[in-house]
Amino acid sequence: MSTLDALVAVITAGVHDIQAAAAARGASYPGTDAPPSAAGDALQADLAARAAPVVAAAWQLVATLQHPQSYLLDLSFLAHLSSCLAVAEAAYVPDVLREAGEKGLHVREIAAVRNVDAGKLERILRYLASRHVFEEVSPEVFRNNRVSVALCTDKPVEEMVKSPIDRWDGTNGVAALVSLNGADNQRGAAWLAEHLLDPATGHSQEPNEAAWQRAMRTRLTTFEWMEQPAHALHLRKFGNAMRATTSADERAAATRGFAWGALPAGARVVDVGGGVGNLTMALAREHPHLRYVVQDRHAVAQEAEQLWQARMPGFVENGTVTLQGHDFFAEQPVKDADVFVVRYVTHNWADKYATQILARLRAAAQPRTKLVVIDVVADYMSRDGGAAADIPGAAKPQAPAPLLPYPDSATSWTYGMDICMMTLTNCQERTLGHFVELLKGAGWKLDRVCRFESPLPQQLICSPL
Ligand SMILES: C[S@@+](CC[C@H](N)C(=O)[O-])C[C@H]1O[C@@H](n2cnc3c(N)ncnc32)[C@H](O)[C@@H]1O
């Protein structure tokens, strides 16, 4: 069978499978022109794993059908697609069109809301419509489709105009994350080649010497930069955007993977770099027989107190949860932990720093202490999984050729996020082989991997070496 035939076969069989699964629930799979509905969203989320090979095959079909030059040039323009999404978000286009309804709105009126040049916005929206975000219903008249609706904050536009900084509060964080990627995080991207080829900067592992700092002409880390009063909007955007990356993980991490429920009553779990304790909230709700310590920077731990009072009253007061200001580069104060958990912490730090964080935990560990690293694992694109593939739980089913071995990771944001991390702070997502080495260097042995569907993070269960 030719590659083209094989790809078309994957797509045809996959689409039939998805349609049958939808029909079994009395629904049909929504197109981009279908009206937005919570049921349609839930259906797509539930069938995402079945859709992944179809999506991967469709990408591969494009790469196969297009002349290599066309394909490459198309890819090289994609940064502009990201920045166009950020413009649409900043001009409130999704919510303006939500209020305009089915008939849509002329671009002159859309542009007037935020005083954007109508001719420029028209071209931006047309580019997005060519990639199925918005629809041009008649010349220069645009309306939302099912994809662009997902960028809505659902707040009255009048309110958004009055108070731009508040627009992402209470949302699912998607608009904030799209804006963060398309406007803020991208700034270093154009400098990446020059930065990496420069011997003075290309090998740096410092969080304040990445391409982003070159572009912004600063020696501040992105976090320090955002904390400056002049960048309050960015800080607020960042906080809201993080919700879009973590909200799906919490319940999964509390109910699957590491056997939290099997720990004895009173066992102590330390959520290191736990932020305001989102993961611990889910753990404490499911496993109230355990005792938890959430550690983060002092300012974050203080912020967490109010949040716990509002969302989980009683848990701090009755001693189930302790909120503790602690610098994870300093000596770990909890010496009797049953579990140290670090979620989305290692990906924030280059090896040099991630090793220090993990070594601090190793120095405080008892022989029984487990380390649970919850983070993105970047699959190799090869069929050979490397030596780490033999670790219990590490093996992952592979799609048959000509598809890439792991269609779910090939079509998720794992690799984009990895380069985003490189560009912003010289940090990264890691392959399993890389994790094994990192852990070993800090005195930990990777015992077992608990797999979750991409883009949920994976759980690495480790013991002291
Ligand atoms: C990506 S967030 C992950 C938060 C949390 N683990 C979660 O999954 O929601 C990384 C966390 O590391 C914290 N952090 C950064 N530097 C730290 C340090 N030196 N000591 C303790 N926490 C730190 C940040 O404040 C932030 O809350």
The ligand as an SDF file (V2000), in Angstrom:
LIG
                    3D

 27 29  0  0  0  0  0  0  0  0999 V2000
    4.7500   25.9050   37.0740 C   0  0  0  0  0  0  0  0  0  0  0  0
    4.4450   26.2830   38.7380 S   0  0  0  0  0  0  0  0  0  0  0  0
    3.7840   24.7540   39.3360 C   0  0  0  0  0  0  0  0  0  0  0  0
    2.9520   24.9540   40.5550 C   0  0  0  0  0  0  0  0  0  0  0  0
    2.3090   23.6850   41.1080 C   0  0  0  0  0  0  0  0  0  0  0  0
    3.2680   22.6300   41.3570 N   0  0  0  0  0  0  0  0  0  0  0  0
    1.2290   23.1940   40.1850 C   0  0  0  0  0  0  0  0  0  0  0  0
    1.3940   22.1710   39.5250 O   0  0  0  0  0  0  0  0  0  0  0  0
    0.1760   23.8590   40.1070 O   0  0  0  0  0  0  0  0  0  0  0  0
    6.0480   26.3170   39.4620 C   0  0  0  0  0  0  0  0  0  0  0  0
    6.0420   26.7710   40.9100 C   0  0  0  0  0  0  0  0  0  0  0  0
    7.3820   26.8260   41.3870 O   0  0  0  0  0  0  0  0  0  0  0  0
    7.4190   27.8930   42.3220 C   0  0  0  0  0  0  0  0  0  0  0  0
    8.8060   28.2990   42.5950 N   0  0  0  0  0  0  0  0  0  0  0  0
    9.6520   28.9550   41.7650 C   0  0  0  0  0  0  0  0  0  0  0  0
   10.8380   29.1470   42.3820 N   0  0  0  0  0  0  0  0  0  0  0  0
   10.7290   28.5990   43.6240 C   0  0  0  0  0  0  0  0  0  0  0  0
   11.6330   28.4540   44.7070 C   0  0  0  0  0  0  0  0  0  0  0  0
   12.8860   28.9310   44.6380 N   0  0  0  0  0  0  0  0  0  0  0  0
   11.1830   27.8220   45.8070 N   0  0  0  0  0  0  0  0  0  0  0  0
    9.9280   27.3320   45.8850 C   0  0  0  0  0  0  0  0  0  0  0  0
    9.0280   27.4330   44.8800 N   0  0  0  0  0  0  0  0  0  0  0  0
    9.4290   28.0550   43.7590 C   0  0  0  0  0  0  0  0  0  0  0  0
    6.6200   28.9660   41.6660 C   0  0  0  0  0  0  0  0  0  0  0  0
    6.2340   29.9820   42.5810 O   0  0  0  0  0  0  0  0  0  0  0  0
    5.4420   28.1530   41.1180 C   0  0  0  0  0  0  0  0  0  0  0  0
    4.3950   28.0910   42.0330 O   0  0  0  0  0  0  0  0  0  0  0  0
  1  2  1  0
  2  3  1  0
  2 10  1  0
  3  4  1  0
  4  5  1  0
  5  6  1  0
  5  7  1  0
  7  8  2  0
  7  9  1  0
 10 11  1  0
 11 12  1  0
 11 26  1  0
 12 13  1  0
 13 14  1  0
 13 24  1  0
 14 15  1  0
 14 23  1  0
 15 16  2  0
 16 17  1  0
 17 18  1  0
 17 23  2  0
 18 19  1  0
 18 20  2  0
 20 21  1  0
 21 22  2  0
 22 23  1  0
 24 25  1  0
 24 26  1  0
 26 27  1  0
M  CHG  2   2   1   9  -1
M  END
$$$$
